[in-house]
Amino acid sequence: TAKDSNDTSKKANNNNHHQNNKNKNNNQKKQKQQQQQKQQPQKAANNNDQPDICKLEFKVGVITKVWVHPTADKLYCEEIDVGEEAGPRQIASGLRPHFTLEQMLGQRLLVASNLKAKNLVGFKSHGMVLCAARPKDNDDGGGGEVVEFVEPPEGAAIGEVITYEGLPTPEPFTPSGVDKKKIWPTAAQGMKTTDDCCAAWNGHVFMTRAGPCKTKTIAGFAMR
């Protein structure tokens, strides 16, 4: 009948209208997702075509708080300001045999800042301080090691990222990339102080805008 025909036509129109709205909503949702993806910063790929030392990141820092680890005989626990908005990093260092608490507090140093966080005897350490070491000689009493911090020059800003004389601007890997590719042990093979106590990697000196980073007296020995 005419009535049945009209009802069928109305129902078809309603279904088409509903489907069109559904398609429109899906398209709007898809466009919104695409827009959000464009707005999100793209994660840069690790640049493998650079020297190993440039895959690490060292920052100028200062120890603002230090205390003895409650259970580990050789560990200090530190808070180190490396100029980050999140505040000081907590780092554990095996330096109790070499420095007093008073010597540690306020010490300016370099922090390896793109290493994967590790639990050291129950303390989560977010980085590592850079030192150089040499065997004690007779003048030191013999036996054991002399350890010194690699220190930035006085004018270097807290948080400044280290560059290397004669090498391209570093593009540090992500912490997971450093861990996965075993960058630290590979790069560490070339880390050694020069004859004038400058920190260097295969002869390329660790630099800040204020000048080179150095130890006080340790020349020609490995850094770690």
Secondary structure, DSSP 8 states (H G I E B T S, - for coil): -HHHHHHHHHHHHHHHHHHHHHHHHHHHHHHHHHHHHHHS--------SS-GGGGS-EEEEEEEEEEE-SS-TT-EEEEEE-S-TT--EEEEES-TTT--HHHHTT-EEEEE-SS--EEETTEEE--EE-EEEEE--GGGTSSSEEEEE-B--TT--TT-B-EETTS-------HHHHHHTTHHHHHHTTEEE-TTSBEEETTEEEEETTEE-B-SS--S-BB-
